[in-house]
Amino acid sequence: MGTICMMGRRHDSKRRGRFRRKAIFAAGVVLLEAVALRIRSGRLGGNVIVRCRRGHLFTTIWIPGGSLKSLRLGWWRFQRCPVGHHWSVVTPVKAAELSEQERRSANEARDIRVP
């Protein structure tokens, strides 16, 4: 009976170790995305100006590690462009690198408010 308990404890220890490694990996991926977002857009998340493949600018909610309205493809996201009314891959852009008119039009064109 002692052997069974020992084996059970080893199994639980392995399971906890595996879970811990997965959690550290997931946290690292989210942190990496947040750093990359900061470099690309100058922000850590929230309302971010993005550009679709056709060049349209709009504002979307970008939360590192999560999304409900887009398909995550690593650094890029595939989502609906509210300007051109099409589906496209979007990437964040730095607002500081845009003209005042581009920033204004991007802030006026917002996608749905679900993260």
N, C-alpha and C positions, 0 to 999 in steps of 0.2 A: 504494500500500500504506500510506503514511503517513496518507492521508485516512481509510482504513477504521479504523485504530487510533484516530484522533482522534474519529471518530464513535462508536466503541465506548466510549471513555472518557467522552464526553459522556453517552451513554446510561446508563453505570454511575453517573455523578455524579447524573443525574436520579433514578435508581432509589434511590440512597442518600438523596437529599434527601427523596423521597416517604416512604421508610421512616422517616426521622428525624421527619418531621412527624406521621406516624401514631403513632409511639411516644410522642412528646410529648403528643399528644392523648389517647391511652389512659392515660398516667400522670396527666394532668390530670383525667380522668374518675374514676379510682380515688381520687385525692386529694380531689376534690370529694365523692365518696360517703363517704369516711372523715370529712371535716369535718362533713358533714350527719349522719352516724351519731353523732358525738361530741355534736353539738348536741341531737339527739333522745333519745339514750339515756345520755349521759354517759360513753360508752365508745368506744374506737376500733375495736372488733371483738371477736371471741371469743364467749364465752357472753353473749348478750344476751336480755333479757326482751322479748317481743313480744306484741302483742294482735291477735287475728284479728278479722274483721268482725262476728262474733257476740259479741265481748267477752271471749272466753277468753284467759287469760294463760298463757304457757308460755315456756320457755327454749330457745333455738336457737343454733347456731353461725352467726355472721354475719361473713363475711370480705368486706371491701370489694373489689369487682372480681371476685369469684368465687363460684360456688355449684354444687353438684352435685345437691342434693335439692330445689331450688326453681326456679321460672321467674322470672327477674328482669324487673321491669316498672318500670325507672327506680328511684325511691326505694323502691317497694314490692316485695314478693316474694309469689308465689303458691305456697303449699306446704300440706302436710297439717297440720291442727291435731290434736295428739294428745289434746286434752281433749274436743273435740266429735266427733272422728273424721270430719272432713269436710275438703274442700279450700277454702282461703280466701286472700284477700290479707291479709298480715300487715305490721305496722309496728312499729318499735322504740318502747319507752316507757322513761322514766327510772325506775329503781328507787327513787330518792329520793322520787318523787312518789306511790309506792304505799304502802299500809298494810303493816304487818308481816305480816299474814295473807295479803295479796295476793302479797307477795314470796315468802313461804314456799310458797304453792301453785304459783306460777310456777316456782320452783326444783325442786319435786317433779315437775312435769309437763315432761318433756324430750322433744324429738323425737329421731329417730335421730341418732347421733353422727357421721355423715358430713358434711363441710362443704358 
